[in-house]
Amino acid sequence: MSKMTISELAKQTNVNITTIRYYEKRGLIAPTLRTDSGYRVFSEESIIDIAMIKYAQSLGFTLEEIKKILRIFTTKEHFPTEDMHQQAITKLEEINKQLITLNNLKSLLENVVHFADSQLPLPKEMCPLMQSLAERRDNYGETN
């Protein structure tokens, strides 16, 4: 198994050196060995770990969630299906909330786009997005 410096790992994974240090600090990638001169030395497995981290991030997982997934993935013990099932339920609920928010935003933006060019520029009082933001702002004090 070949070893590489942090700069070589950064080039191989297209990830910033600072990010690699951060992943190491957060426990997402295995702690590295150090040379006699103090340089970090990474294994080729770190390339795979970082690729998994980036992929999981692209799917919307947080670094804390990714840390749990990596721990389960690399464990030699039994596969804790109960843990994964609960994590899946939690993540699905989160995604459903995000979908509601995104659909609301999409609807607002569609309302803005549907104004004819001849009606532009709109006074901000007529813009559905501005109306929604103003309404939220006005109601903020009532809900908190």
Residue, then its C-alpha position, 0 to 999 in steps of 0.5 A: m500500500s503506497k503512502m502519500t503526503i497531504s498535498e498528493l492526497a489533495k491533488q488525487t481527490n480534488v479537495n483543498i488541503t484545509t478540508i482534508r485537515y478538517y476531515e481528519k480533525r472531525g474524525l471522518i478520515a483515519p488519523t495519519l502517520r507522520t514522517d520523522s520530519g512531521y509531514r502527514v502521510f496518508s494511505e490510498e484508503s483515504i482517497i476512497d474515504i474522501a470520495m465517499i464523504k464528497y458523494a454523501q455530501s452531494l446527497g445532502f448528508t451532514l458531516e456528522e451523519i457521514k461520520k456515522i455512516l462511515r463508522i457503520f461502513t467500516t465496522k467489522e462487527h455486525f451491521p446495526t440495521e436498527d441504527m441505519h433504519q432510524q437514520a433513514i427515517t430521520k433523514l427522510e423526514e428532513i428531506n420531506k420538510q426541505l421539499i415543502t420549503l422548496n416547493n413553496l419557493k418554486s411556487l413563489l418564483e413561478n408567480v413572479v415569472h408569470f408577470a408579462d414583460s409589459q407589466l415590468p418593472l413591478p412595484k415591490e408591493m405587487c411582487p409575490l416574493m416580496q409580499s411573502l417576505a414582508e408577510r413573514r417579516d410582519n408575522y415574525g414577532e407574533t411567532n417568537 
